[in-house]
Amino acid sequence: MATGRVLSRGQVQVPQGVRRAAGFEPGDLLSFRVAGPGVVEIVRLPRLTLEETFDRYRIAEPVDGDRDWPAWEAAAAEEVMGADDDFDRTR
């Protein structure tokens, strides 16, 4: 079993062996889900090309990134991890 550490700014240090086994790379977007007391599931969200992104997420109205980002992030996480009413992905 590998161990990591939560750093003072809330960053999580993921051991190299775990990163390699999970296929995590610098810059990957990760989704975190609390699965129970002291248990967190981490899933790497898929990387999409710009064309794939535009095909998957059509933009039909003017965009306000500050307003819209939390909803986009939640939709992407739900697409990958499925719905979970107990977890607030907009934080």
Rosetta silent file (secondary structure, phi, psi, omega in degrees, C-alpha in Angstrom):
SEQUENCE: MATGRVLSRGQVQVPQGVRRAAGFEPGDLLSFRVAGPGVVEIVRLPRLTLEETFDRYRIAEPVDGDRDWPAWEAAAAEEVMGADDDFDRTR
SCORE:     score description
SCORE:     0.000 S_00000001
   1 L     0.000  136.051  177.215    0.000    0.000    0.000 S_00000001
   2 L   -95.627  151.640  176.877    1.261    3.462   -0.887 S_00000001
   3 L  -123.770  152.005  176.736    0.755    6.489    1.327 S_00000001
   4 L  -128.360 -168.745 -177.036    0.539   10.181    0.496 S_00000001
   5 E  -144.031  143.024  171.241    0.226   13.368    2.442 S_00000001
   6 E   -90.756  121.804 -177.952   -2.182   16.299    2.634 S_00000001
   7 L   -85.072  169.391 -172.523   -0.077   19.448    2.484 S_00000001
   8 L   -60.108  -28.545 -179.788   -0.765   22.672    4.387 S_00000001
   9 L   -92.488   11.416  178.107   -2.564   24.316    1.448 S_00000001
  10 L    87.894    0.775  177.206   -4.878   21.310    0.978 S_00000001
  11 L   -72.817  147.562  179.426   -2.882   19.810   -1.872 S_00000001
  12 E  -109.335  126.650  177.497   -2.665   16.033   -1.927 S_00000001
  13 E   -87.920  114.112 -179.847    0.657   14.378   -2.660 S_00000001
  14 L   -97.801  123.602 -177.887   -0.019   11.260   -4.772 S_00000001
  15 L   -57.650  147.965 -176.144    2.824    8.723   -4.675 S_00000001
  16 H   -55.689  -43.622  179.893    4.676    8.154   -7.956 S_00000001
  17 H   -61.657  -38.157  178.095    3.657    4.480   -8.191 S_00000001
  18 H   -68.571  -44.174  177.987   -0.006    5.391   -7.771 S_00000001
  19 H   -57.827  -45.966 -179.808    0.280    8.166  -10.392 S_00000001
  20 H   -63.297  -47.985 -177.720    1.863    5.747  -12.850 S_00000001
  21 H   -63.337  -35.259 -179.202   -0.646    2.956  -12.181 S_00000001
  22 H   -85.388  -12.650 -178.411   -3.591    5.355  -12.507 S_00000001
  23 L    77.937   21.210  178.676   -2.146    7.079  -15.575 S_00000001
  24 L   -74.134  137.089  177.099   -2.154   10.499  -13.884 S_00000001
  25 L  -129.188  156.263  177.841   -0.026   13.122  -15.619 S_00000001
  26 L   -54.704  134.830  179.654    0.820   16.720  -14.703 S_00000001
  27 L    91.351   -8.309  178.403   -2.078   18.979  -15.648 S_00000001
  28 L   -62.966  145.598  174.929   -4.736   16.236  -15.521 S_00000001
  29 L   -93.710  124.892 -177.835   -8.121   17.307  -14.203 S_00000001
  30 E  -112.796  145.861  175.340   -9.229   15.088  -11.332 S_00000001
  31 E  -110.440  134.453 -178.638  -12.650   14.634   -9.802 S_00000001
  32 E  -112.488  136.136  177.712  -12.899   13.888   -6.068 S_00000001
  33 E  -133.450  126.350  175.839  -15.855   12.088   -4.442 S_00000001
  34 E   -77.201  115.946 -176.782  -16.243   11.470   -0.720 S_00000001
  35 E   -96.756   -9.620 -179.973  -17.243    7.804   -0.520 S_00000001
  36 E   166.179  177.126  179.139  -17.451    7.658    3.279 S_00000001
  37 L   -57.849  118.919  178.421  -15.689    8.866    6.412 S_00000001
  38 L    76.126    7.890 -177.401  -11.994    9.053    5.557 S_00000001
  39 E  -123.061  124.216  179.437  -12.544    7.589    2.060 S_00000001
  40 E  -128.285  131.386  174.222  -12.140    9.607   -1.148 S_00000001
  41 E   -96.953  136.539  179.537  -12.401    8.317   -4.724 S_00000001
  42 E  -121.360  127.931  179.980  -10.276   10.122   -7.318 S_00000001
  43 E  -127.226  131.015  175.044  -11.030    9.846  -11.041 S_00000001
  44 E   -78.321  124.953  177.897   -9.022   11.402  -13.876 S_00000001
  45 L   -77.018  146.572 -176.256  -11.388   13.198  -16.200 S_00000001
  46 L   -67.092  145.964  173.668  -10.848   12.475  -19.893 S_00000001
  47 L   -88.544  131.409  179.625   -8.810   14.848  -22.007 S_00000001
  48 L  -116.051  147.273  171.464  -10.692   16.025  -25.066 S_00000001
  49 L   -71.837  164.919  178.638   -9.428   17.731  -28.168 S_00000001
  50 H   -58.507  -41.405  179.608  -10.878   21.161  -28.840 S_00000001
  51 H   -63.849  -43.391  177.693  -13.044   19.677  -31.605 S_00000001
  52 H   -62.724  -39.136  178.942  -14.338   16.912  -29.297 S_00000001
  53 H   -63.090  -47.520  179.487  -15.106   19.510  -26.639 S_00000001
  54 H   -64.025  -37.250  178.454  -17.101   21.691  -29.038 S_00000001
  55 H   -67.510  -39.039 -176.186  -18.992   18.643  -30.348 S_00000001
  56 H   -78.969  -36.293 -174.733  -19.815   17.417  -26.849 S_00000001
  57 L  -122.581   85.226  179.755  -20.604   20.769  -25.222 S_00000001
  58 L   -67.473  140.958  178.679  -22.486   23.014  -27.616 S_00000001
  59 L  -108.911  115.262 -173.783  -22.577   26.709  -26.703 S_00000001
  60 L  -107.092   -6.000 -177.094  -25.947   28.254  -27.494 S_00000001
  61 L  -148.624  169.366  177.903  -25.712   31.591  -25.695 S_00000001
  62 L   -56.146  147.489 -174.429  -23.141   34.133  -24.515 S_00000001
  63 L  -106.552  133.179  170.544  -20.702   32.708  -21.974 S_00000001
  64 L  -119.409   98.794 -173.466  -19.880   34.126  -18.549 S_00000001
  65 H   -54.662  -42.476 -179.347  -17.032   31.912  -17.332 S_00000001
  66 H   -62.854  -38.930 -179.204  -17.304   32.913  -13.665 S_00000001
  67 H   -77.868  -40.655 -169.673  -21.021   32.139  -13.657 S_00000001
  68 H   -89.303  -23.835 -174.087  -20.980   29.075  -15.939 S_00000001
  69 H   -55.466  -47.431 -178.978  -17.797   27.224  -14.909 S_00000001
  70 H   -57.956  -39.468  179.647  -19.245   25.429  -11.832 S_00000001
  71 H   -67.871  -40.750  177.965  -22.142   24.010  -13.865 S_00000001
  72 H   -62.718  -44.365 -179.238  -19.803   22.881  -16.663 S_00000001
  73 H   -61.842  -43.331  179.518  -17.482   21.255  -14.151 S_00000001
  74 H   -65.250  -40.993  179.197  -20.386   19.460  -12.446 S_00000001
  75 H   -64.652  -41.568  179.247  -21.769   18.226  -15.785 S_00000001
  76 H   -65.407  -43.217  179.489  -18.372   16.889  -16.841 S_00000001
  77 H   -65.257  -40.065  178.725  -17.861   15.129  -13.496 S_00000001
  78 H   -65.108  -37.616  178.507  -21.355   13.626  -13.650 S_00000001
  79 H   -60.927  -38.376 -177.634  -20.680   12.403  -17.174 S_00000001
  80 H   -83.969  -44.344 -171.365  -17.589   10.562  -15.968 S_00000001
  81 H  -101.476  -12.651 -175.280  -18.628    9.476  -12.466 S_00000001
  82 L    87.688  167.174 -178.114  -22.417    9.357  -12.691 S_00000001
  83 L   -70.938  143.518  176.622  -24.917   11.254  -10.576 S_00000001
  84 L  -150.897  100.528 -175.600  -24.307   11.520   -6.860 S_00000001
  85 L   -68.853  -15.864 -177.743  -26.724   13.700   -4.934 S_00000001
  86 L   -87.028   -2.174 -173.949  -24.571   13.528   -1.770 S_00000001
  87 L  -125.041  124.631  179.459  -21.582   15.269   -3.343 S_00000001
  88 L   -90.066  102.802 -177.475  -21.394   18.950   -4.294 S_00000001
  89 L   -84.461   -1.717 -177.280  -19.172   19.143   -7.374 S_00000001
  90 L   -88.762    1.314  179.907  -19.616   22.915   -7.731 S_00000001
  91 L   -87.913    0.000    0.000  -17.144   23.754   -4.925 S_00000001
